[in-house]
Amino acid sequence: MTVPLWLYIATLAVLQGALLLLLRRARQERRRERLDREQEREALVGTIATGITHEIRNPLSTLNMNLQLLMEDWIHPVTEREQRSVRKLEVLLRETRRLESVLSDFLRFAAGHKLKLDRVSLNALVDELLDFMLPQAERAKIRFRRELAPNLPRAEIDANLIRQSVMNLLINAQQAMPTGGEIRIRTIADGGWVRLSIQDSGIGIPPENFDKIFQIYFSTKPSGTGLGLPMARKIVEEHGGTLTVASEPGRGATFTLSLPALDEKARA
């Protein structure tokens, strides 16, 4: 008995569809397993980091307190020797406070964040932040060029955390232009995303550093902690978004923050 051609084709189509479905389910399962492993690893790292940080913070706080008491004893240095001692104490006190700040940043990075989500206008958040940072930017001879898209969809975000992420990007852009320049801040709606790009007119990112800038503790600045950009990316990814960078040597760098947009009814 001859099998009709149409039945043969239909059977192949069904088999192909079933195979594609199985492959898709297998990929989804592998993705879930990988995410579960990553979450378990991050939880373990966060627990260890919390313990270590507290073990270091306690003696560091004691050191800070005693240095301040010593500074009070030397509040009126007279001899040259006393003045040298005071300068040494000031250096120790400054470094102790810097270490406490680094520990706090690391603890926040390792532990992750509990998001307090709300429907937020990214345009309004950016405008408010730029107004806050404008006086400092003007002193550094830096101009803000705002290109905020009208009717930008809202995003469901933790406003305080995203504000911290954007501020880190703006500070990074300012530091890339020590003699001044322009920062172009642009928002657009792109399909199901709202995107914010921050473009500086600095020297750009050297090719040898391009793959390192989001690595924890990598910094090209003498006083940098190497946590600003990793923290910014971590916050964005916790919101289901992405943070990417494009750069050409001598032509600045552009960081693009993308967040899932709410539907049309939630437009600003």
C-alpha positions in Angstrom: 0.0 0.0 0.0 1.4 3.4 -1.0 1.5 6.1 1.6 0.0 9.4 0.2 2.5 12.1 -0.3 0.5 14.6 1.8 0.5 12.2 4.8 4.2 11.6 4.5 4.8 15.4 4.4 2.5 16.0 7.3 4.2 13.2 9.4 7.6 14.8 8.7 6.2 18.2 9.8 4.8 16.8 13.0 8.1 15.0 13.8 10.1 18.1 13.0 7.8 20.2 15.3 8.1 17.7 18.1 11.9 17.6 17.7 12.1 21.4 17.8 9.9 21.4 20.9 12.1 18.9 22.6 15.2 20.8 21.8 13.6 24.1 23.0 12.6 22.4 26.3 16.1 20.9 26.7 17.7 24.4 26.2 15.2 25.9 28.7 16.0 23.2 31.2 19.8 23.7 30.8 19.3 27.5 31.2 17.2 27.0 34.4 19.9 24.6 35.8 22.6 27.1 34.9 20.7 30.0 36.6 20.1 27.9 39.6 23.8 27.1 39.9 24.7 30.7 39.5 22.2 31.8 42.1 23.5 29.2 44.5 27.1 30.3 43.9 26.1 34.0 44.3 24.3 33.2 47.6 27.3 31.3 48.9 29.7 34.1 47.9 27.4 36.7 49.5 27.3 34.7 52.8 31.1 34.3 52.9 31.6 38.0 51.9 29.2 39.1 54.6 31.1 37.2 57.3 34.5 38.3 56.2 33.4 41.9 55.8 32.0 42.0 59.4 35.2 40.4 60.7 37.2 43.1 59.1 34.8 46.0 59.8 34.8 45.5 63.6 38.6 46.0 64.2 38.6 48.7 61.5 36.0 50.7 63.3 38.0 50.3 66.5 41.1 51.5 64.7 39.2 54.5 63.3 37.8 55.5 66.7 41.3 55.3 68.4 42.8 57.3 65.6 40.2 60.0 66.1 41.0 60.0 69.9 44.7 60.4 69.1 43.9 63.3 66.7 42.1 65.0 69.6 45.2 64.6 71.8 47.3 66.2 69.1 44.9 69.0 68.2 47.5 71.7 68.7 50.9 70.4 67.4 53.8 72.7 68.3 57.1 71.2 67.3 58.0 69.9 63.8 58.0 66.4 65.2 54.4 66.8 66.5 53.3 68.2 63.2 54.8 65.3 61.3 53.0 62.9 63.7 49.7 64.7 63.0 50.1 64.4 59.3 50.8 60.7 59.6 47.7 60.3 61.8 45.6 62.2 59.1 46.9 59.8 56.4 46.0 56.7 58.6 42.6 58.1 59.4 41.8 58.9 55.8 42.9 55.5 54.6 40.9 53.8 57.4 37.7 55.7 56.3 38.4 54.7 52.6 38.7 51.1 53.6 35.4 51.3 55.5 33.8 52.7 52.3 35.3 50.0 50.1 34.0 47.3 52.5 30.5 48.8 52.5 30.5 48.9 48.7 31.8 45.3 48.5 29.1 44.1 50.9 26.4 45.7 48.9 27.8 44.2 45.7 28.2 40.7 47.1 24.8 40.6 48.9 22.7 41.8 46.0 19.6 44.0 46.4 16.0 43.5 47.4 14.2 45.5 44.8 11.4 47.9 45.7 9.7 48.1 42.3 7.5 51.0 41.1 6.4 52.4 37.8 9.0 55.1 37.1 9.7 57.6 34.3 13.3 57.2 33.3 13.2 60.7 31.8 12.2 62.2 35.2 14.8 60.2 37.1 17.5 61.3 34.7 16.4 65.0 34.7 16.4 65.0 38.5 19.8 63.5 38.7 21.4 65.8 36.1 20.0 68.9 37.9 21.6 67.5 41.1 25.0 67.0 39.5 25.0 70.1 37.3 26.9 72.5 39.8 29.7 70.0 40.1 29.8 69.4 36.4 30.0 73.1 35.7 32.9 73.5 38.1 34.7 70.7 36.1 33.9 72.5 32.8 31.5 69.7 31.7 28.3 70.3 29.7 25.3 68.1 29.8 23.5 67.6 26.5 20.0 66.2 27.1 18.2 64.4 24.4 15.3 62.8 26.2 12.6 61.1 24.1 9.1 62.4 24.5 6.4 59.9 25.6 9.0 57.5 26.8 7.3 54.3 28.3 7.7 53.9 32.0 9.8 51.1 33.5 9.1 49.0 36.6 12.3 49.6 38.6 13.7 50.4 42.0 14.3 54.1 41.5 17.0 54.5 44.1 19.1 51.7 42.8 18.8 52.7 39.1 19.6 56.3 40.2 22.8 54.9 41.8 23.6 53.0 38.7 23.1 56.1 36.4 25.1 58.2 38.8 28.0 55.8 38.7 28.0 56.0 34.9 27.9 59.8 34.9 30.7 60.0 37.4 32.7 57.6 35.3 32.0 59.8 32.2 33.2 63.0 34.1 36.4 61.2 35.3 37.1 60.4 31.6 37.3 64.1 30.9 39.7 65.7 33.5 39.9 68.9 31.5 36.2 69.2 30.7 34.0 68.3 27.8 30.5 67.2 26.9 28.3 64.4 28.1 25.4 63.5 25.8 22.5 61.9 27.7 19.9 60.2 25.4 16.8 58.1 26.0 14.8 56.2 23.4 12.1 53.6 23.2 13.2 50.5 21.3 10.6 47.8 21.0 10.0 46.4 24.4 12.9 48.4 26.0 13.7 51.8 27.2 17.3 52.7 26.7 19.5 55.4 28.2 22.9 56.1 26.6 25.6 58.2 28.3 28.3 59.3 25.8 31.4 61.3 26.9 33.9 63.1 24.8 37.0 61.7 26.6 39.9 59.7 25.3 37.9 56.4 25.1 38.8 53.0 26.6 42.1 51.5 25.6 41.7 48.2 23.7 43.6 46.3 26.4 41.1 47.4 29.1 37.9 47.0 27.1 37.2 43.5 28.4 38.2 44.4 32.0 36.1 47.5 32.9 33.2 45.5 34.4 35.5 43.2 36.4 35.3 43.8 40.1 38.3 45.8 41.5 39.6 46.7 38.1 40.4 50.4 38.0 42.8 52.7 36.1 42.3 55.5 38.7 44.7 55.8 41.6 41.8 56.3 44.1 39.3 54.1 42.3 37.8 51.1 44.1 36.9 49.2 40.9 33.3 48.7 42.1 31.5 51.5 40.3 30.9 49.9 36.9 30.5 46.3 38.2 27.9 47.6 40.7 26.1 49.6 37.9 25.9 46.5 35.7 24.8 44.2 38.6 21.9 46.6 39.5 20.7 46.8 35.9 20.9 43.0 35.5 18.9 42.5 38.7 16.1 44.4 36.9 16.3 42.1 33.9 18.1 44.7 31.8 21.6 45.1 30.3 24.5 47.5 30.4 26.8 47.6 27.4 29.7 49.8 26.3 31.1 51.0 22.9 34.3 53.0 22.5 36.9 54.0 20.1 40.3 55.4 21.3 40.3 59.1 21.1 36.5 59.3 20.5 35.0 58.8 24.0 32.9 56.0 25.3 29.1 55.3 25.2 27.4 53.3 28.0 23.9 52.1 27.2 21.5 51.0 29.9 18.5 49.0 28.7 15.4 48.2 30.8 12.2 46.3 30.0 9.5 48.8 29.2 5.9 48.7 30.5 3.1 48.6 28.0 1.7 51.7 26.1 -0.8 52.5 28.8 2.0 53.2 31.3 3.6 55.9 29.2 4.9 58.9 31.1 
